[in-house]
């Protein structure tokens, strides 16, 4: 799979993940309409996985 060679994934490090979780940064703001559409999709996927 070419996914393991993604240059953007290589930019992630354990230190960056740690700092992100520790300081809750960067904050990502999602419009409510987008959030609701995404929630519907995730809820359907979870339902199908049962």
PDB file of N, CA, C, O and CB in Angstrom:
ATOM      1  N   UNK A   1       0.849  -1.186   0.000  1.00  0.00           N
ATOM      2  CA  UNK A   1       0.000   0.000   0.000  1.00  0.00           C
ATOM      3  C   UNK A   1       0.894   1.249   0.000  1.00  0.00           C
ATOM      4  O   UNK A   1       1.858   1.330   0.761  1.00  0.00           O
ATOM      5  CB  UNK A   1      -0.966  -0.001   1.236  1.00  0.00           C
ATOM      6  N   UNK A   2       0.574   2.186  -0.831  1.00  0.00           N
ATOM      7  CA  UNK A   2       1.354   3.423  -0.915  1.00  0.00           C
ATOM      8  C   UNK A   2       1.108   4.342   0.278  1.00  0.00           C
ATOM      9  O   UNK A   2       1.819   5.331   0.461  1.00  0.00           O
ATOM     10  CB  UNK A   2       1.026   4.158  -2.202  1.00  0.00           C
ATOM     11  N   UNK A   3       0.109   4.017   1.081  1.00  0.00           N
ATOM     12  CA  UNK A   3      -0.221   4.873   2.227  1.00  0.00           C
ATOM     13  C   UNK A   3       0.959   5.031   3.182  1.00  0.00           C
ATOM     14  O   UNK A   3       1.139   6.096   3.773  1.00  0.00           O
ATOM     15  CB  UNK A   3      -1.417   4.303   2.981  1.00  0.00           C
ATOM     16  N   UNK A   4       1.756   3.989   3.336  1.00  0.00           N
ATOM     17  CA  UNK A   4       2.880   4.054   4.273  1.00  0.00           C
ATOM     18  C   UNK A   4       3.986   4.978   3.777  1.00  0.00           C
ATOM     19  O   UNK A   4       4.915   5.286   4.525  1.00  0.00           O
ATOM     20  CB  UNK A   4       3.444   2.662   4.508  1.00  0.00           C
ATOM     21  N   UNK A   5       3.900   5.415   2.549  1.00  0.00           N
ATOM     22  CA  UNK A   5       4.909   6.310   1.981  1.00  0.00           C
ATOM     23  C   UNK A   5       4.412   7.751   1.865  1.00  0.00           C
ATOM     24  O   UNK A   5       5.057   8.581   1.224  1.00  0.00           O
ATOM     25  CB  UNK A   5       5.333   5.806   0.614  1.00  0.00           C
ATOM     26  N   UNK A   6       3.284   8.045   2.475  1.00  0.00           N
ATOM     27  CA  UNK A   6       2.689   9.379   2.385  1.00  0.00           C
ATOM     28  C   UNK A   6       3.601  10.404   3.072  1.00  0.00           C
ATOM     29  O   UNK A   6       3.923  10.246   4.250  1.00  0.00           O
ATOM     30  CB  UNK A   6       1.271   9.391   3.027  1.00  0.00           C
ATOM     31  N   UNK A   7       4.020  11.450   2.353  1.00  0.00           N
ATOM     32  CA  UNK A   7       4.914  12.440   2.964  1.00  0.00           C
ATOM     33  C   UNK A   7       4.248  13.201   4.108  1.00  0.00           C
ATOM     34  O   UNK A   7       4.932  13.658   5.024  1.00  0.00           O
ATOM     35  CB  UNK A   7       5.392  13.424   1.911  1.00  0.00           C
ATOM     36  N   UNK A   8       2.939  13.341   4.069  1.00  0.00           N
ATOM     37  CA  UNK A   8       2.249  14.055   5.142  1.00  0.00           C
ATOM     38  C   UNK A   8       2.214  13.229   6.421  1.00  0.00           C
ATOM     39  O   UNK A   8       2.319  13.776   7.519  1.00  0.00           O
ATOM     40  CB  UNK A   8       0.826  14.415   4.714  1.00  0.00           C
ATOM     41  N   UNK A   9       2.068  11.913   6.282  1.00  0.00           N
ATOM     42  CA  UNK A   9       2.082  11.057   7.465  1.00  0.00           C
ATOM     43  C   UNK A   9       3.468  11.052   8.114  1.00  0.00           C
ATOM     44  O   UNK A   9       3.586  10.926   9.333  1.00  0.00           O
ATOM     45  CB  UNK A   9       1.663   9.624   7.094  1.00  0.00           C
ATOM     46  N   UNK A  10       4.501  11.189   7.305  1.00  0.00           N
ATOM     47  CA  UNK A  10       5.863  11.206   7.843  1.00  0.00           C
ATOM     48  C   UNK A  10       6.133  12.467   8.659  1.00  0.00           C
ATOM     49  O   UNK A  10       7.101  12.519   9.417  1.00  0.00           O
ATOM     50  CB  UNK A  10       6.878  11.097   6.709  1.00  0.00           C
ATOM     51  N   UNK A  11       5.285  13.481   8.508  1.00  0.00           N
ATOM     52  CA  UNK A  11       5.453  14.719   9.269  1.00  0.00           C
ATOM     53  C   UNK A  11       4.998  14.540  10.719  1.00  0.00           C
ATOM     54  O   UNK A  11       5.361  15.335  11.586  1.00  0.00           O
ATOM     55  CB  UNK A  11       4.670  15.862   8.606  1.00  0.00           C
ATOM     56  N   UNK A  12       4.202  13.497  10.985  1.00  0.00           N
ATOM     57  CA  UNK A  12       3.715  13.234  12.334  1.00  0.00           C
ATOM     58  C   UNK A  12       4.790  12.532  13.144  1.00  0.00           C
ATOM     59  O   UNK A  12       5.475  11.633  12.656  1.00  0.00           O
ATOM     60  CB  UNK A  12       2.429  12.389  12.299  1.00  0.00           C
ATOM     61  N   UNK A  13       4.922  12.964  14.392  1.00  0.00           N
ATOM     62  CA  UNK A  13       5.875  12.325  15.300  1.00  0.00           C
ATOM     63  C   UNK A  13       5.172  12.078  16.630  1.00  0.00           C
ATOM     64  O   UNK A  13       4.117  12.654  16.894  1.00  0.00           O
ATOM     65  CB  UNK A  13       7.161  13.206  15.495  1.00  0.00           C
ATOM     66  N   UNK A  14       5.752  11.229  17.461  1.00  0.00           N
ATOM     67  CA  UNK A  14       5.181  10.998  18.786  1.00  0.00           C
ATOM     68  C   UNK A  14       5.199  12.278  19.613  1.00  0.00           C
ATOM     69  O   UNK A  14       4.272  12.539  20.381  1.00  0.00           O
ATOM     70  CB  UNK A  14       5.946   9.886  19.515  1.00  0.00           C
ATOM     71  N   UNK A  15       6.241  13.066  19.458  1.00  0.00           N
ATOM     72  CA  UNK A  15       6.333  14.331  20.199  1.00  0.00           C
ATOM     73  C   UNK A  15       5.203  15.278  19.787  1.00  0.00           C
ATOM     74  O   UNK A  15       4.571  15.905  20.638  1.00  0.00           O
ATOM     75  CB  UNK A  15       7.708  15.004  19.958  1.00  0.00           C
ATOM     76  N   UNK A  16       4.955  15.378  18.489  1.00  0.00           N
ATOM     77  CA  UNK A  16       3.876  16.248  18.013  1.00  0.00           C
ATOM     78  C   UNK A  16       2.520  15.750  18.501  1.00  0.00           C
ATOM     79  O   UNK A  16       1.668  16.550  18.888  1.00  0.00           O
ATOM     80  CB  UNK A  16       3.887  16.328  16.480  1.00  0.00           C
ATOM     81  N   UNK A  17       2.315  14.440  18.484  1.00  0.00           N
ATOM     82  CA  UNK A  17       1.062  13.870  18.981  1.00  0.00           C
ATOM     83  C   UNK A  17       0.902  14.153  20.468  1.00  0.00           C
ATOM     84  O   UNK A  17      -0.174  14.545  20.920  1.00  0.00           O
ATOM     85  CB  UNK A  17       1.013  12.355  18.718  1.00  0.00           C
ATOM     86  N   UNK A  18       1.965  13.955  21.220  1.00  0.00           N
ATOM     87  CA  UNK A  18       1.940  14.218  22.654  1.00  0.00           C
ATOM     88  C   UNK A  18       1.563  15.672  22.942  1.00  0.00           C
ATOM     89  O   UNK A  18       0.680  15.938  23.757  1.00  0.00           O
ATOM     90  CB  UNK A  18       3.301  13.891  23.277  1.00  0.00           C
ATOM     91  N   UNK A  19       2.233  16.606  22.272  1.00  0.00           N
ATOM     92  CA  UNK A  19       1.951  18.029  22.487  1.00  0.00           C
ATOM     93  C   UNK A  19       0.534  18.389  22.067  1.00  0.00           C
ATOM     94  O   UNK A  19      -0.128  19.198  22.718  1.00  0.00           O
ATOM     95  CB  UNK A  19       2.950  18.888  21.722  1.00  0.00           C
ATOM     96  N   UNK A  20       0.079  17.797  20.995  1.00  0.00           N
ATOM     97  CA  UNK A  20      -1.280  18.049  20.521  1.00  0.00           C
ATOM     98  C   UNK A  20      -2.300  17.627  21.578  1.00  0.00           C
ATOM     99  O   UNK A  20      -3.253  18.353  21.860  1.00  0.00           O
ATOM    100  CB  UNK A  20      -1.540  17.301  19.194  1.00  0.00           C
ATOM    101  N   UNK A  21      -2.088  16.454  22.154  1.00  0.00           N
ATOM    102  CA  UNK A  21      -3.022  15.960  23.168  1.00  0.00           C
ATOM    103  C   UNK A  21      -2.880  16.717  24.479  1.00  0.00           C
ATOM    104  O   UNK A  21      -3.872  16.965  25.164  1.00  0.00           O
ATOM    105  CB  UNK A  21      -2.804  14.473  23.405  1.00  0.00           C
ATOM    106  N   UNK A  22      -1.672  17.080  24.829  1.00  0.00           N
ATOM    107  CA  UNK A  22      -1.423  17.779  26.086  1.00  0.00           C
ATOM    108  C   UNK A  22      -2.029  19.179  26.081  1.00  0.00           C
ATOM    109  O   UNK A  22      -2.691  19.578  27.039  1.00  0.00           O
ATOM    110  CB  UNK A  22       0.073  17.862  26.353  1.00  0.00           C
ATOM    111  N   UNK A  23      -1.803  19.919  25.002  1.00  0.00           N
ATOM    112  CA  UNK A  23      -2.233  21.314  24.936  1.00  0.00           C
ATOM    113  C   UNK A  23      -3.527  21.518  24.149  1.00  0.00           C
ATOM    114  O   UNK A  23      -4.008  22.642  24.011  1.00  0.00           O
ATOM    115  CB  UNK A  23      -1.146  22.144  24.323  1.00  0.00           C
ATOM    116  N   UNK A  24      -4.086  20.415  23.633  1.00  0.00           N
ATOM    117  CA  UNK A  24      -5.324  20.468  22.843  1.00  0.00           C
ATOM    118  C   UNK A  24      -5.227  21.509  21.730  1.00  0.00           C
ATOM    119  O   UNK A  24      -6.146  22.297  21.507  1.00  0.00           O
ATOM    120  CB  UNK A  24      -6.524  20.781  23.749  1.00  0.00           C
ATOM    121  N   UNK A  25      -4.101  21.487  21.049  1.00  0.00           N
ATOM    122  CA  UNK A  25      -3.843  22.409  19.945  1.00  0.00           C
ATOM    123  C   UNK A  25      -3.399  21.619  18.732  1.00  0.00           C
ATOM    124  O   UNK A  25      -2.743  20.597  18.931  1.00  0.00           O
ATOM    125  CB  UNK A  25      -2.777  23.463  20.331  1.00  0.00           C
ATOM    126  N   UNK A  26      -3.679  21.974  17.541  1.00  0.00           N
ATOM    127  CA  UNK A  26      -4.501  23.113  17.155  1.00  0.00           C
ATOM    128  C   UNK A  26      -5.985  22.783  17.300  1.00  0.00           C
ATOM    129  O   UNK A  26      -6.403  21.638  17.132  1.00  0.00           O
ATOM    130  CB  UNK A  26      -4.188  23.534  15.714  1.00  0.00           C
ATOM    131  N   UNK A  27      -6.748  23.788  17.609  1.00  0.00           N
ATOM    132  CA  UNK A  27      -8.195  23.638  17.705  1.00  0.00           C
ATOM    133  C   UNK A  27      -8.771  23.668  16.292  1.00  0.00           C
ATOM    134  O   UNK A  27      -8.417  24.523  15.481  1.00  0.00           O
ATOM    135  CB  UNK A  27      -8.827  24.759  18.598  1.00  0.00           C
ATOM    136  N   UNK A  28      -9.651  22.736  16.018  1.00  0.00           N
ATOM    137  CA  UNK A  28     -10.286  22.673  14.701  1.00  0.00           C
ATOM    138  C   UNK A  28     -11.768  22.962  14.881  1.00  0.00           C
ATOM    139  O   UNK A  28     -12.466  22.253  15.606  1.00  0.00           O
ATOM    140  CB  UNK A  28     -10.061  21.277  14.017  1.00  0.00           C
ATOM    141  N   UNK A  29     -12.237  24.001  14.223  1.00  0.00           N
ATOM    142  CA  UNK A  29     -13.642  24.387  14.312  1.00  0.00           C
ATOM    143  C   UNK A  29     -14.363  23.904  13.059  1.00  0.00           C
ATOM    144  O   UNK A  29     -13.953  24.190  11.934  1.00  0.00           O
ATOM    145  CB  UNK A  29     -13.793  25.930  14.482  1.00  0.00           C
ATOM    146  N   UNK A  30     -15.448  23.164  13.281  1.00  0.00           N
ATOM    147  CA  UNK A  30     -16.215  22.592  12.177  1.00  0.00           C
ATOM    148  C   UNK A  30     -17.623  23.168  12.234  1.00  0.00           C
ATOM    149  O   UNK A  30     -18.247  23.167  13.295  1.00  0.00           O
ATOM    150  CB  UNK A  30     -16.240  21.025  12.245  1.00  0.00           C
ATOM    151  N   UNK A  31     -18.132  23.659  11.106  1.00  0.00           N
ATOM    152  CA  UNK A  31     -19.508  24.162  11.099  1.00  0.00           C
ATOM    153  C   UNK A  31     -20.493  23.071  11.535  1.00  0.00           C
ATOM    154  O   UNK A  31     -20.289  21.893  11.239  1.00  0.00           O
ATOM    155  CB  UNK A  31     -19.880  24.683   9.696  1.00  0.00           C
ATOM    156  N   UNK A  32     -21.536  23.456  12.223  1.00  0.00           N
ATOM    157  CA  UNK A  32     -22.511  22.508  12.760  1.00  0.00           C
ATOM    158  C   UNK A  32     -23.110  21.619  11.674  1.00  0.00           C
ATOM    159  O   UNK A  32     -23.291  20.422  11.898  1.00  0.00           O
ATOM    160  CB  UNK A  32     -23.619  23.255  13.477  1.00  0.00           C
ATOM    161  N   UNK A  33     -23.415  22.165  10.524  1.00  0.00           N
ATOM    162  CA  UNK A  33     -24.006  21.370   9.439  1.00  0.00           C
ATOM    163  C   UNK A  33     -23.045  20.269   8.987  1.00  0.00           C
ATOM    164  O   UNK A  33     -23.473  19.150   8.703  1.00  0.00           O
ATOM    165  CB  UNK A  33     -24.376  22.277   8.242  1.00  0.00           C
ATOM    166  N   UNK A  34     -21.769  20.579   8.921  1.00  0.00           N
ATOM    167  CA  UNK A  34     -20.758  19.586   8.529  1.00  0.00           C
ATOM    168  C   UNK A  34     -20.633  18.521   9.613  1.00  0.00           C
ATOM    169  O   UNK A  34     -20.537  17.331   9.312  1.00  0.00           O
ATOM    170  CB  UNK A  34     -19.380  20.266   8.276  1.00  0.00           C
ATOM    171  N   UNK A  35     -20.635  18.947  10.865  1.00  0.00           N
ATOM    172  CA  UNK A  35     -20.540  18.009  11.986  1.00  0.00           C
ATOM    173  C   UNK A  35     -21.692  17.016  11.967  1.00  0.00           C
ATOM    174  O   UNK A  35     -21.487  15.818  12.160  1.00  0.00           O
ATOM    175  CB  UNK A  35     -20.522  18.764  13.318  1.00  0.00           C
ATOM    176  N   UNK A  36     -22.894  17.508  11.736  1.00  0.00           N
ATOM    177  CA  UNK A  36     -24.064  16.633  11.729  1.00  0.00           C
ATOM    178  C   UNK A  36     -24.005  15.623  10.587  1.00  0.00           C
ATOM    179  O   UNK A  36     -24.342  14.454  10.778  1.00  0.00           O
ATOM    180  CB  UNK A  36     -25.338  17.461  11.624  1.00  0.00           C
ATOM    181  N   UNK A  37     -23.580  16.061   9.399  1.00  0.00           N
ATOM    182  CA  UNK A  37     -23.454  15.140   8.263  1.00  0.00           C
ATOM    183  C   UNK A  37     -22.405  14.071   8.562  1.00  0.00           C
ATOM    184  O   UNK A  37     -22.612  12.891   8.277  1.00  0.00           O
ATOM    185  CB  UNK A  37     -23.081  15.911   6.971  1.00  0.00           C
ATOM    186  N   UNK A  38     -21.292  14.487   9.132  1.00  0.00           N
ATOM    187  CA  UNK A  38     -20.229  13.538   9.464  1.00  0.00           C
ATOM    188  C   UNK A  38     -20.703  12.553  10.525  1.00  0.00           C
ATOM    189  O   UNK A  38     -20.399  11.362  10.456  1.00  0.00           O
ATOM    190  CB  UNK A  38     -18.972  14.280   9.951  1.00  0.00           C
ATOM    191  N   UNK A  39     -21.441  13.049  11.498  1.00  0.00           N
ATOM    192  CA  UNK A  39     -21.958  12.179  12.556  1.00  0.00           C
ATOM    193  C   UNK A  39     -22.860  11.102  11.974  1.00  0.00           C
ATOM    194  O   UNK A  39     -22.782   9.940  12.374  1.00  0.00           O
ATOM    195  CB  UNK A  39     -22.724  12.999  13.604  1.00  0.00           C
ATOM    196  N   UNK A  40     -23.712  11.482  11.034  1.00  0.00           N
ATOM    197  CA  UNK A  40     -24.606  10.504  10.398  1.00  0.00           C
ATOM    198  C   UNK A  40     -23.799   9.387   9.748  1.00  0.00           C
ATOM    199  O   UNK A  40     -24.131   8.211   9.899  1.00  0.00           O
ATOM    200  CB  UNK A  40     -25.506  11.189   9.348  1.00  0.00           C
ATOM    201  N   UNK A  41     -22.754   9.745   9.035  1.00  0.00           N
ATOM    202  CA  UNK A  41     -21.922   8.748   8.352  1.00  0.00           C
ATOM    203  C   UNK A  41     -21.225   7.826   9.346  1.00  0.00           C
ATOM    204  O   UNK A  41     -21.210   6.609   9.161  1.00  0.00           O
ATOM    205  CB  UNK A  41     -20.882   9.440   7.470  1.00  0.00           C
ATOM    206  N   UNK A  42     -20.659   8.391  10.380  1.00  0.00           N
ATOM    207  CA  UNK A  42     -19.958   7.585  11.379  1.00  0.00           C
ATOM    208  C   UNK A  42     -20.943   6.679  12.111  1.00  0.00           C
ATOM    209  O   UNK A  42     -20.639   5.513  12.364  1.00  0.00           O
ATOM    210  CB  UNK A  42     -19.210   8.490  12.385  1.00  0.00           C
ATOM    211  N   UNK A  43     -22.104   7.194  12.448  1.00  0.00           N
ATOM    212  CA  UNK A  43     -23.118   6.388  13.131  1.00  0.00           C
ATOM    213  C   UNK A  43     -23.537   5.202  12.262  1.00  0.00           C
ATOM    214  O   UNK A  43     -23.704   4.094  12.771  1.00  0.00           O
ATOM    215  CB  UNK A  43     -24.346   7.251  13.486  1.00  0.00           C
ATOM    216  N   UNK A  44     -23.708   5.421  10.964  1.00  0.00           N
ATOM    217  CA  UNK A  44     -24.062   4.328  10.048  1.00  0.00           C
ATOM    218  C   UNK A  44     -22.954   3.282   9.989  1.00  0.00           C
ATOM    219  O   UNK A  44     -23.228   2.083  10.022  1.00  0.00           O
ATOM    220  CB  UNK A  44     -24.341   4.876   8.638  1.00  0.00           C
ATOM    221  N   UNK A  45     -21.705   3.731   9.902  1.00  0.00           N
ATOM    222  CA  UNK A  45     -20.583   2.787   9.860  1.00  0.00           C
ATOM    223  C   UNK A  45     -20.524   1.951  11.137  1.00  0.00           C
ATOM    224  O   UNK A  45     -20.288   0.744  11.083  1.00  0.00           O
ATOM    225  CB  UNK A  45     -19.253   3.539   9.660  1.00  0.00           C
ATOM    226  N   UNK A  46     -20.737   2.593  12.278  1.00  0.00           N
ATOM    227  CA  UNK A  46     -20.712   1.862  13.542  1.00  0.00           C
ATOM    228  C   UNK A  46     -21.863   0.871  13.622  1.00  0.00           C
ATOM    229  O   UNK A  46     -21.695  -0.234  14.138  1.00  0.00           O
ATOM    230  CB  UNK A  46     -20.772   2.831  14.722  1.00  0.00           C
ATOM    231  N   UNK A  47     -23.011   1.248  13.126  1.00  0.00           N
ATOM    232  CA  UNK A  47     -24.167   0.350  13.127  1.00  0.00           C
ATOM    233  C   UNK A  47     -23.896  -0.873  12.250  1.00  0.00           C
ATOM    234  O   UNK A  47     -24.245  -1.994  12.620  1.00  0.00           O
ATOM    235  CB  UNK A  47     -25.430   1.092  12.636  1.00  0.00           C
ATOM    236  N   UNK A  48     -23.280  -0.660  11.102  1.00  0.00           N
ATOM    237  CA  UNK A  48     -22.971  -1.771  10.197  1.00  0.00           C
ATOM    238  C   UNK A  48     -21.914  -2.707  10.779  1.00  0.00           C
ATOM    239  O   UNK A  48     -21.860  -3.882  10.415  1.00  0.00           O
ATOM    240  CB  UNK A  48     -22.496  -1.233   8.853  1.00  0.00           C
ATOM    241  N   UNK A  49     -21.083  -2.200  11.671  1.00  0.00           N
ATOM    242  CA  UNK A  49     -20.009  -3.022  12.229  1.00  0.00           C
ATOM    243  C   UNK A  49     -20.497  -3.966  13.323  1.00  0.00           C
ATOM    244  O   UNK A  49     -19.745  -4.827  13.780  1.00  0.00           O
ATOM    245  CB  UNK A  49     -18.919  -2.136  12.779  1.00  0.00           C
ATOM    246  N   UNK A  50     -21.740  -3.812  13.742  1.00  0.00           N
ATOM    247  CA  UNK A  50     -22.276  -4.668  14.821  1.00  0.00           C
ATOM    248  C   UNK A  50     -22.608  -6.048  14.310  1.00  0.00           C
ATOM    249  O   UNK A  50     -23.067  -6.896  15.076  1.00  0.00           O
ATOM    250  CB  UNK A  50     -23.524  -4.041  15.444  1.00  0.00           C
TER     251      UNK A  50
END
